[in-house]
Amino acid sequence: MRIAVFLDNIFLPRLKEGVKHIFLFDIDNELIKAIGEELMKITDINYICLWLLGKRVNTIYYDGFSVVEKTILERSGMEIRPFDEIKDNPILEVLLVKTPKPQTPKGTF
């Protein structure tokens, strides 16, 4: 199975809103193999759809598609899943970076 994960690029200024990092992964049983990364502006769903089809993507994890965009991608044979579902998959969960919770020193409120 080949998946694409769309992430916001937090390092680009607001002027470049809509720019996403797209990470491609091959998943075989319990083995994850990163095969590519692309920085792309999400403006034309037809281009994105063709790009994803060319990369043979089966599943996309992203919450930012409109209903029309989701429909176009699903009709092209791709499955769209909410980004949070990565947490539910033990194989994909290793892709997430967990930030430590701030700890309150003892004796303070």
Rosetta blueprint (number, residue, H / E / L):
1 M L
2 R E
3 I E
4 A E
5 V E
6 F E
7 L E
8 D E
9 N L
10 I L
11 F L
12 L L
13 P L
14 R H
15 L H
16 K H
17 E L
18 G L
19 V E
20 K E
21 H E
22 I E
23 F E
24 L E
25 F E
26 D E
27 I E
28 D E
29 N L
30 E L
31 L E
32 I E
33 K E
34 A E
35 I E
36 G E
37 E E
38 E E
39 L E
40 M E
41 K E
42 I L
43 T L
44 D L
45 I H
46 N H
47 Y H
48 I H
49 C H
50 L H
51 W H
52 L H
53 L H
54 G H
55 K L
56 R L
57 V L
58 N L
59 T E
60 I E
61 Y E
62 Y L
63 D L
64 G L
65 F L
66 S L
67 V H
68 V H
69 E H
70 K H
71 T H
72 I H
73 L H
74 E H
75 R H
76 S L
77 G L
78 M L
79 E E
80 I E
81 R E
82 P L
83 F H
84 D H
85 E H
86 I H
87 K H
88 D H
89 N L
90 P L
91 I L
92 L H
93 E H
94 V H
95 L H
96 L L
97 V L
98 K L
99 T L
100 P L
101 K L
102 P L
103 Q L
104 T L
105 P L
106 K L
107 G L
108 T L
109 F L
